[in-house]
Amino acid sequence: TGIGLALVCSAKGYRCLIAMPENMSDERKKLLRAFGAELLLTPAEEGVRGAVERVEKLIEENPEKYFPARQFENPVNPKVHYEKTAVEILEQMGKVPELFVSGVGTGGTFTGISRRFKEVNRECIAVAVEPEECAVISGGEPGVHKIQGIGAGFIPKVFDRELADRVERVSYSEAKRYANILSKEFGVLAGVSSGANVAVAVRVAKELGKLKGVVTVLPDTGERYLSTDLFD
């Protein structure tokens, strides 16, 4: 989300301030700065919630100065995935979706695509994915984790819990393993949240047996994690 906003702000000539936990990858920070964004880094132990709270404080102090994206509560977020992403997937796959697996960051991808898929096939199983170290959706406590892009440490307002037939936890080691399988065996250089999605998709598909329409998404590129231990 931050990189997309920085890109648009660069093209439109707007000042862009991105608040994010300090433990995000160096590539992500450098890319944001390359687009001209200013970074406000918050303590890693506070997670995404800390970054959100810092932004809300800035807005409270200077309400006329900032326009907040509020991607965790903006209804346009899941709407775009419902109207665009899900439709594109359905057109390309040529099959009825039977299983959809997606990590929950803002909740937009999961909510929008799940809603559309369940309209096409009422029996489609939607699985939400979260880090095992920060499993708040399934009743756990927020915590620091290494799967960037999911596991904000709170339940986003745009995340529709009723659409989730299951919530699966995934470890960093599982996500790392499947990110490496994607790059080294399939030539797909995907990031850690992509690895998490594929790990759970494979796990659940094996459990459920013969399925023809299994869908997940690869939302991040591995190029943003070359400074981390993801591919070590």
Residue, then its C-alpha position, 0 to 999 in steps of 0.5 A: t500500500g505504501i509503495g503504491l501511495a508513494l508512486v501516485c504522490s510522486a506523479k501528482g506532486y504530493r508530499c508523502l509521509i509513510a509510517m511503518p515499523e522499523n523492522m521492515s526490509d531495507e529494500r522497501k524503505k529504499l524504494l519508498r525513498a526513491f519515490g520521494a516519500e518521507l519515512l516515519l519509522t516506529p518501534a518494531e515491538e509496537g507492530v503496525r498498530g504503532a505506526v497507525e497510532r502515530v499517524e492518528k496522533l499526527i492527524e489529531e495535531n494537524p487535521e488540515k495538513y494530512f490526508p490519511a489513506r486508512q487502508f485498514e478501514n477504507p471500504v474501497n479497499p475490498k471493493v476493488h478486489y471484489e470488482k477487479t482482482a477476483v473477476e480477473i482471476l475467474e476469467q483466467m482460471g476457467k474453473v469454479p473456485e473451490l478453495f481460496v487462501s489469502g493472508v490478512g494484512t489490511g484484509g482487503t484482498f481476502t474480503g473482496i475476493s472471498r465475497r466474489f468467489k462465494e457468489v460464484n460458488r457458495e461451497c467455496i472454502a475461504v481460508a484466512v492466513e495469519p502469522e503464528e506469532c501474531a494470531v489475533i484473528s484466531g484469538g491469540e495475542p499480538g506479537v512481533h513476527k517476520i512475515q511482512g505484509i500480514g499480521a497487523g496485530f489487530i483485526p482490520k475493520v475491512f476484514d469480514r470475519e464471516l467470510a472466513d471458513r477457516v483461519e490458519r496460522v503459519s510460521y516464518s519457517e514455513a513461509k520461508r520454505y515455500a518462498n524458496i520453493l517458488s524461486k528455486e523450483f518454479g522461477v517465481l521470485a516471490g516474497v515472504s507473504s507469498g510463501a505464507n499463502v502458498a504454504v497454507a494453500v498446499r497444506v489445506a488442499k492436501e487435507l481436503g483432497k481432490l480439488k480442481g479450483v485452488v486459488t491463492v495470491l502472490p502479493d509481494t516480490g522477492e526482490r524486496y527481501l534480498s537483504t533479509d534471510l529469506f533466501d539464505 
